[in-house]
């Protein structure tokens, strides 16, 4: 179900256009580099609220999708609570895939 999204996130990571980890996510949001943010569905409500607030403050679309483990697996890393995509085209592709899968 999430295979195409995970594949696209992996391509994005290998192209250097995906950033994860709390410090890097926050830094790229505040610098205005993030085009979309994906927050894991199993992240605590407190962390979800913080990231959603950061997204709104920086006018970055925010999507709740995948689990922490799925995000980490897609990026070739350990579990991740959030990832930001820095490329407009990758971001559009991911949003389109997530809209189609009704996540």
Backbone bond lengths (Angstrom), bond angles and torsions (degrees), N, CA, C in turn:
res aa  C-N    CA-C-N  psi(-1)  N-CA   C-N-CA  omega(-1)  CA-C   N-CA-C  phi
1 X - - - 1.453 - - 1.528 111.61 -
2 X 1.339 116.98 -45.42 1.460 120.52 -178.80 1.522 111.97 -98.12
3 X 1.325 117.53 4.19 1.458 121.87 -176.12 1.515 114.53 -51.82
4 X 1.335 119.05 -51.95 1.468 119.48 -179.28 1.535 113.21 -61.79
5 X 1.311 117.29 -37.10 1.469 120.74 178.93 1.522 109.65 -66.73
6 X 1.329 116.20 -44.74 1.458 120.50 179.78 1.529 110.38 -63.22
7 X 1.330 116.61 -40.14 1.465 120.81 178.52 1.531 110.26 -62.07
8 X 1.318 117.08 -45.56 1.463 121.05 -179.79 1.532 111.33 -65.49
9 X 1.326 117.28 -37.89 1.468 120.26 175.63 1.528 110.61 -63.50
10 X 1.330 116.52 -38.86 1.460 120.56 177.38 1.522 111.68 -62.93
11 X 1.330 116.79 -43.94 1.471 120.71 176.26 1.524 110.62 -60.91
12 X 1.298 114.87 -42.13 1.457 121.69 179.22 1.537 110.34 -60.47
13 X 1.315 116.54 -44.18 1.466 122.03 178.95 1.530 110.48 -62.70
14 X 1.329 116.43 -46.35 1.464 120.21 -178.88 1.529 111.88 -66.02
15 X 1.312 116.78 -27.44 1.468 121.22 177.41 1.531 111.74 -82.58
16 X 1.329 116.54 -4.02 1.457 120.55 -179.54 1.517 113.40 77.25
17 X 1.330 116.55 23.14 1.460 121.23 -176.94 1.524 113.20 -112.62
18 X 1.324 117.53 14.64 1.467 122.23 175.35 1.523 107.79 -127.76
19 X 1.313 115.97 138.69 1.456 121.22 -179.13 1.519 108.58 -130.44
20 X 1.335 115.62 134.73 1.463 120.34 177.39 1.522 108.49 -134.41
21 X 1.310 115.45 171.20 1.459 120.47 -174.93 1.520 108.29 97.39
22 X 1.303 116.20 136.09 1.461 121.60 -171.81 1.528 113.21 -53.29
23 X 1.326 117.27 -51.38 1.466 120.32 -176.78 1.522 111.27 -62.43
24 X 1.327 117.19 -46.66 1.469 121.43 -178.20 1.526 111.61 -66.12
25 X 1.329 116.81 -39.36 1.467 120.44 178.43 1.525 109.72 -62.72
26 X 1.325 116.55 -49.80 1.467 120.30 -179.28 1.530 111.64 -62.46
27 X 1.330 116.95 -41.68 1.465 120.98 -179.02 1.522 111.37 -63.21
28 X 1.325 117.00 -44.82 1.462 120.05 -178.70 1.521 112.40 -71.31
29 X 1.325 116.82 -30.39 1.465 119.80 174.30 1.527 110.01 -65.41
30 X 1.330 116.62 -48.03 1.462 120.00 -176.28 1.527 112.26 -70.09
31 X 1.329 118.04 -26.94 1.471 121.28 177.91 1.523 112.53 -80.85
32 X 1.330 116.54 -7.75 1.457 120.07 179.36 1.519 114.29 79.41
33 X 1.329 117.27 16.89 1.468 120.92 -178.68 1.524 113.13 -86.78
34 X 1.318 117.40 -22.85 1.468 121.51 -175.25 1.524 110.76 -73.81
35 X 1.334 115.71 135.42 1.470 121.37 177.52 1.525 111.39 -101.66
36 X 1.322 116.99 -29.48 1.463 122.44 175.72 1.530 107.51 -156.93
37 X 1.325 116.25 149.20 1.458 121.49 176.73 1.520 108.53 -122.17
38 X 1.326 115.41 133.97 1.462 121.27 176.17 1.520 107.20 -112.60
39 X 1.325 115.91 125.35 1.460 122.31 178.91 1.516 107.77 -110.68
40 X 1.326 116.38 133.81 1.462 121.18 179.59 1.523 110.58 -64.77
41 X 1.320 115.27 140.98 1.467 120.95 -177.41 1.525 112.71 -68.30
42 X 1.339 117.28 -23.87 1.464 119.81 -178.50 1.527 112.63 -98.28
43 X 1.317 117.07 15.48 1.460 121.68 173.28 1.529 107.60 -75.01
44 X 1.323 116.87 147.71 1.468 119.75 -178.68 1.526 110.57 -59.17
45 X 1.323 115.37 152.30 1.468 120.58 -178.91 1.522 111.53 -59.11
46 X 1.324 117.16 -36.63 1.465 121.28 -179.97 1.529 110.35 -62.57
47 X 1.312 117.02 -47.88 1.467 121.10 -179.97 1.525 110.32 -66.52
48 X 1.342 116.57 -40.73 1.468 119.41 177.13 1.525 110.46 -57.60
49 X 1.332 116.73 -46.08 1.472 120.86 179.88 1.532 111.12 -60.13
50 X 1.346 116.01 -43.31 1.465 119.93 -179.78 1.523 111.18 -60.66
51 X 1.332 116.17 -47.85 1.467 119.93 -178.95 1.528 111.24 -66.97
52 X 1.317 117.64 -40.69 1.469 120.65 178.55 1.525 109.76 -61.52
53 X 1.324 116.72 -42.86 1.467 121.37 178.21 1.527 110.75 -61.82
54 X 1.336 116.89 -43.45 1.466 120.61 177.84 1.526 110.96 -62.38
55 X 1.325 115.90 -41.44 1.461 120.25 178.41 1.519 111.60 -61.03
56 X 1.334 116.07 -46.11 1.470 120.34 179.32 1.523 111.08 -63.14
57 X 1.326 116.50 -43.86 1.462 121.09 -178.48 1.524 111.91 -62.19
58 X 1.331 116.66 -28.41 1.463 121.10 -177.82 1.527 113.05 -108.66
59 X 1.338 116.42 12.87 1.471 122.51 178.76 1.528 113.11 54.58
60 X 1.331 115.86 44.06 1.460 121.50 178.78 1.524 108.36 -111.20
61 X 1.330 117.90 123.59 1.464 120.15 176.59 1.527 110.09 -58.44
62 X 1.317 115.93 137.72 1.458 121.78 -177.48 1.518 109.56 -123.60
63 X 1.332 115.40 133.83 1.458 121.45 -177.99 1.520 108.99 -126.47
64 X 1.332 116.70 133.35 1.465 121.66 171.65 1.521 107.05 -93.42
65 X 1.326 116.44 113.70 1.462 120.18 -178.10 1.522 109.69 -160.65
66 X 1.305 115.81 155.05 1.464 124.17 179.17 1.534 110.88 62.71
67 X 1.304 115.96 169.59 1.462 121.45 175.82 1.522 108.10 -101.14
68 X 1.327 116.83 169.71 1.457 120.46 177.63 1.527 110.56 -58.57
69 X 1.324 115.64 -41.88 1.461 119.69 -179.67 1.530 111.10 -65.37
70 X 1.335 117.12 -41.78 1.468 120.66 179.22 1.530 111.24 -64.80
71 X 1.330 117.22 -40.79 1.466 120.00 177.34 1.523 110.42 -61.85
72 X 1.331 116.36 -46.73 1.459 120.20 178.83 1.519 112.11 -61.50
73 X 1.321 116.32 -43.91 1.464 121.47 179.36 1.528 110.63 -61.18
74 X 1.310 116.96 -43.26 1.468 121.35 179.96 1.526 111.49 -61.99
75 X 1.332 116.34 -34.20 1.462 121.17 -177.11 1.521 112.92 -91.58
76 X 1.337 116.83 -5.62 1.458 120.13 -177.46 1.516 112.12 73.85
77 X 1.318 116.17 31.48 1.463 122.14 -177.77 1.524 109.59 -132.80
78 X 1.327 115.78 -177.45 1.462 119.90 174.69 1.531 108.62 -73.75
79 X 1.314 117.24 179.87 1.471 121.72 -178.32 1.521 111.31 -51.66
80 X 1.328 115.85 140.00 1.462 121.98 -179.20 1.512 109.82 -130.29
81 X 1.329 116.90 134.83 1.465 121.21 179.11 1.520 111.29 -81.40
82 X 1.331 116.63 -31.54 1.464 120.17 -177.88 1.517 110.27 -152.42
83 X 1.308 114.51 154.07 1.464 121.74 175.35 1.522 107.80 -141.82
84 X 1.325 116.27 141.61 1.459 120.01 173.36 1.521 108.28 -114.09
85 X 1.323 114.31 142.52 1.459 121.84 178.28 1.521 106.91 -103.23
86 X 1.337 115.76 131.26 1.455 121.13 -173.62 1.523 114.00 -99.11
87 X 1.309 117.02 -7.07 1.462 121.59 -177.59 1.525 110.47 -109.96
88 X 1.321 115.81 131.56 1.467 121.52 -177.01 1.531 111.99 -60.64
89 X 1.327 117.64 -43.46 1.464 120.68 -177.08 1.529 112.30 -68.59
90 X 1.339 116.71 -42.76 1.463 119.72 175.25 1.527 109.59 -61.13
91 X 1.326 116.46 -43.80 1.465 121.03 -178.78 1.525 110.84 -60.04
92 X 1.329 116.93 -45.22 1.466 120.55 179.29 1.522 111.20 -62.39
93 X 1.328 116.94 -41.28 1.461 120.77 179.11 1.516 112.35 -63.23
94 X 1.325 116.44 -42.89 1.464 121.03 -179.89 1.524 110.46 -65.90
95 X 1.322 117.00 -44.89 1.469 120.75 179.08 1.524 109.99 -60.94
96 X 1.314 116.97 -43.32 1.462 121.47 -179.81 1.533 110.72 -61.61
97 X 1.337 117.01 -44.44 1.468 120.39 179.04 1.526 111.55 -64.81
98 X 1.321 117.01 -41.38 1.465 120.24 -179.66 1.520 111.28 -68.55
99 X 1.322 117.62 -36.98 1.469 120.82 176.37 1.522 110.69 -63.20
100 X 1.317 115.93 -40.18 1.457 120.83 -178.25 1.530 112.23 -68.54
101 X 1.349 116.05 -32.58 1.467 118.68 -177.38 1.522 112.44 -88.51
102 X 1.347 116.97 -1.35 1.473 121.84 179.34 1.512 112.72 53.68
103 X 1.335 116.97 46.76 1.461 121.47 178.29 1.501 108.48 -76.80
